[in-house]
Amino acid sequence: MTIMANAAQKAAKRLLRDFNETEQLQVSIKGPSDFVSQADLRSEQTLRQELERARPGYAFLLEESGAQGSENWSWRFVIDPLDGTTNFLHGMPHWAISIGLERRLSDGGSETVAGLIYAPAVDEMFWAEKGVGAFVNERRLRVSARRELKDAVFATGIPFAAVAPQHRLAFARTLGTLMPMVAGIRRFGAAALDLAWVAAGRYDGYWELGLKPWDMTAGLLIVREAGGYATDPAGADPRGTGDVVAANPHLHPRLAELVLDGMAAATRSI
């Protein structure tokens, strides 16, 4: 965890400098509404160099560079060097670095044993180790205790142009059903921080479809170590499907049910 924290803090120094000069950043288009900046690439390079120096032989799964290292890895870092890139490029201080550490299991699967999400603009470092608990800086985290949908605030990611039509329709169906039932729904544009905020009890739950492993690997562990549930809508591992429902234990079953209903309605409409 110390190695991961040091790497994130080193990458954050350059990101903060770039964040204060967003108008000068060189930006290329990866796809509709999906940007990659020089800041992303520099952050990823710094993170890999620092982690590789401390843990030679570990593999990497990186947002910008893809899989690196042996295919038969025993340990792997899963990294989003700048989650919330669009916020970053528009001068909004809601973005983060996300690092997860996976261990290969004897059956060929893997488990996440450590996760870190660092929000440099507000100097909040969310972190967890399997079986140890979840923290923000030095304070222990617990998910919220709310039991009723009418009192709950949920987070989500509103699909953009590059998202598959079925996911856009499923989101619309779920949102339309959920909105009248809850105290509020938020879309802040950084999946890793959405999960961290569920762990901190700021959100009562979060759902999103079609995420990538680097968006969620660290955050899933942090939610679970804070006492929450983090699965896909059917209860499986989100790392396998890309679909996430995270919430406190009271609200998770109902939120998962509503997301499943939205997905089923979308399938029937196509």
C-alpha positions in Angstrom: 0.0 0.0 0.0 2.9 2.4 0.8 4.4 1.7 -2.7 1.0 2.4 -4.4 0.4 5.6 -2.4 3.9 6.9 -3.1 3.4 6.2 -6.9 0.0 7.9 -6.9 1.4 11.0 -5.1 4.3 11.3 -7.5 2.0 11.1 -10.5 -0.4 13.6 -8.8 2.2 16.3 -8.6 2.4 16.5 -12.4 -1.3 16.1 -12.9 -2.0 19.1 -10.5 0.4 21.2 -12.5 -1.3 20.2 -15.7 -4.7 20.8 -14.2 -3.8 24.4 -13.5 -2.9 24.8 -17.1 -5.7 22.9 -18.8 -6.0 25.4 -21.7 -2.5 24.5 -22.7 -2.9 20.8 -22.7 -2.4 18.8 -25.9 -5.4 16.7 -26.4 -6.1 14.1 -29.1 -9.5 12.4 -29.7 -9.8 8.7 -28.9 -13.4 8.6 -29.8 -16.7 10.4 -29.3 -16.7 12.1 -25.9 -13.6 10.1 -24.9 -10.4 12.1 -24.7 -6.8 11.2 -24.0 -4.5 14.0 -23.0 -0.8 14.3 -22.5 -1.6 14.4 -18.8 -3.1 10.9 -18.9 0.0 9.5 -20.7 2.5 11.2 -18.4 0.6 10.0 -15.3 0.5 6.4 -16.6 4.2 6.4 -17.4 5.1 7.7 -13.9 2.8 5.1 -12.2 4.3 2.3 -14.2 7.9 3.4 -13.6 7.4 3.8 -9.9 5.5 0.5 -9.4 7.8 -1.5 -11.7 10.9 -0.2 -9.8 9.4 -1.3 -6.5 7.9 -4.6 -7.7 9.8 -5.9 -10.8 8.0 -8.8 -12.5 4.5 -7.7 -11.7 2.2 -7.4 -14.7 0.1 -4.3 -15.6 -3.3 -3.6 -17.1 -3.3 0.1 -18.1 -6.1 2.2 -19.5 -3.9 3.8 -22.2 -1.3 1.1 -22.9 -3.3 -2.1 -22.3 -1.8 -5.3 -20.9 1.9 -5.3 -20.1 4.1 -8.1 -18.7 3.7 -11.9 -18.6 0.4 -13.5 -19.5 1.0 -16.0 -16.7 1.3 -13.2 -14.0 1.0 -14.0 -10.3 0.5 -10.3 -9.4 -1.0 -7.5 -11.5 -1.5 -3.8 -11.1 -4.8 -2.5 -12.7 -4.4 1.2 -13.3 -6.5 4.2 -14.5 -4.0 7.1 -14.5 -6.7 9.7 -14.7 -10.3 8.8 -14.0 -12.6 11.7 -14.9 -10.5 12.9 -17.8 -13.3 15.0 -19.2 -13.8 16.8 -15.8 -10.0 17.4 -15.8 -9.9 18.9 -19.2 -12.8 21.2 -18.3 -11.2 22.5 -15.1 -13.5 20.5 -12.8 -11.7 19.2 -9.7 -13.4 15.8 -9.6 -10.9 13.3 -11.0 -8.6 10.7 -9.5 -5.9 8.1 -9.9 -7.0 4.5 -9.4 -4.7 1.6 -8.7 -5.8 -2.0 -7.9 -3.6 -5.0 -7.1 -4.7 -8.4 -8.2 -3.4 -11.8 -7.2 -3.8 -14.9 -9.4 -5.6 -17.8 -7.8 -4.9 -21.5 -8.2 -8.1 -22.0 -10.3 -6.9 -19.4 -12.9 -9.1 -16.6 -11.6 -7.9 -13.6 -9.6 -8.8 -11.6 -6.5 -8.2 -7.9 -5.7 -6.1 -7.7 -2.6 -5.4 -3.9 -2.4 -7.0 -0.8 -3.9 -6.2 2.9 -3.9 -8.1 5.9 -5.3 -6.5 9.3 -4.9 -8.2 12.6 -5.6 -5.3 15.1 -5.7 -7.4 18.2 -6.1 -8.9 17.6 -2.6 -6.1 15.5 -1.2 -8.3 12.5 -0.4 -6.8 9.1 -0.6 -9.3 6.2 -0.4 -7.6 2.8 0.2 -8.3 -0.7 1.3 -6.6 -4.0 1.8 -8.5 -7.3 1.7 -9.5 -8.2 5.2 -8.1 -5.0 6.8 -10.8 -2.5 6.1 -11.2 0.7 4.1 -10.0 4.2 4.9 -9.9 7.7 3.5 -6.5 9.1 4.5 -6.3 7.8 8.1 -10.1 7.7 8.8 -12.0 4.4 8.7 -14.8 4.2 6.2 -18.3 2.7 6.5 -21.1 2.6 4.0 -24.3 4.5 4.9 -27.0 2.9 7.0 -30.0 4.2 5.1 -32.7 1.6 4.5 -35.3 3.3 2.5 -35.1 4.2 -1.2 -37.0 7.5 -0.5 -34.1 8.7 1.7 -31.3 7.5 -0.6 -29.0 9.4 -3.0 -27.6 7.3 -5.8 -24.8 7.9 -8.3 -24.6 6.7 -11.9 -22.8 7.3 -15.1 -25.0 8.8 -17.9 -24.1 7.1 -21.2 -22.4 9.2 -23.8 -22.1 8.8 -27.6 -19.6 5.9 -27.6 -21.7 3.7 -25.3 -23.6 0.8 -26.8 -27.3 1.6 -27.7 -28.5 -1.3 -25.5 -26.7 0.2 -22.5 -28.1 3.7 -23.2 -31.6 2.3 -23.3 -31.2 0.2 -20.2 -29.9 3.2 -18.3 -32.9 5.3 -19.5 -35.4 2.6 -18.3 -33.7 2.2 -14.9 -33.4 6.0 -14.4 -37.1 6.5 -15.3 -38.2 3.9 -12.7 -35.8 5.0 -10.0 -36.1 8.8 -10.1 -39.5 9.0 -8.5 -38.5 6.6 -5.7 -35.3 8.3 -4.3 -34.1 11.5 -2.7 -31.7 12.2 -5.6 -29.5 10.8 -8.4 -26.0 12.3 -9.2 -23.7 12.1 -12.2 -20.2 13.4 -11.3 -18.3 11.8 -14.1 -15.6 9.6 -12.4 -16.5 6.0 -11.8 -13.7 5.3 -9.4 -14.7 8.2 -7.1 -18.4 7.2 -7.3 -17.4 3.8 -5.8 -15.1 5.5 -3.2 -18.0 7.8 -2.2 -20.3 4.8 -1.7 -17.7 3.4 0.6 -17.6 6.8 2.5 -21.4 6.9 2.9 -21.7 10.0 0.7 -23.7 8.0 -1.8 -26.1 5.2 -0.7 -25.5 3.3 -3.9 -24.2 3.5 -7.5 -24.8 1.7 -10.7 -23.3 1.8 -14.2 -23.1 -0.5 -17.2 -20.2 -1.2 -19.5 -17.2 -0.2 -17.3 -13.6 -1.4 -17.9 -11.5 -3.2 -15.2 -9.4 -0.1 -14.5 -12.5 2.0 -13.8 -13.6 -0.3 -10.9 -11.0 -2.8 -9.7 -9.8 -0.6 -6.8 -13.2 0.8 -6.0 -15.0 -2.6 -5.7 -12.6 -3.7 -3.0 -12.9 -0.4 -1.1 -16.7 -0.6 -1.1 -16.6 -4.2 0.2 -14.1 -3.4 2.9 -16.3 -0.6 4.0 -19.1 -3.0 4.6 -21.0 -2.6 1.3 -21.9 -5.0 -1.5 -20.4 -4.5 -5.0 -21.6 -7.0 -7.7 -23.0 -6.9 -11.2 -26.8 -6.7 -11.3 -27.1 -10.5 -11.2 -24.7 -10.9 -8.2 -21.6 -11.9 -10.2 -18.2 -10.3 -10.3 -18.4 -7.0 -12.2 -14.8 -7.5 -13.5 -16.3 -10.2 -15.7 -19.3 -8.3 -17.1 -18.4 -4.6 -16.7 -21.8 -3.9 -15.1 -21.7 -2.6 -11.5 -24.2 -2.2 -8.7 -22.7 -1.0 -5.4 -24.6 0.0 -2.3 -25.0 -0.6 1.4 -26.4 -4.0 2.4 -29.9 -2.7 2.9 -30.3 -1.0 -0.5 -28.2 -3.3 -2.8 -30.8 -6.0 -3.4 -33.5 -3.4 -4.5 -31.1 -1.4 -6.6 -29.8 -4.5 -8.4 -33.3 -5.7 -9.0 -34.2 -2.3 -10.6 -31.1 -2.3 -12.8 -31.9 -5.9 -14.0 -35.4 -4.8 -14.8 -34.0 -1.9 -16.9 -31.7 -4.2 -18.7 -34.5 -6.7 -19.5 -36.8 -3.9 -20.7 -34.0 -2.7 -23.0 -33.5 -6.2 -24.4 -37.2 -6.5 -25.2 -37.2 -3.2 -27.0 -34.4 -4.0 -29.4 
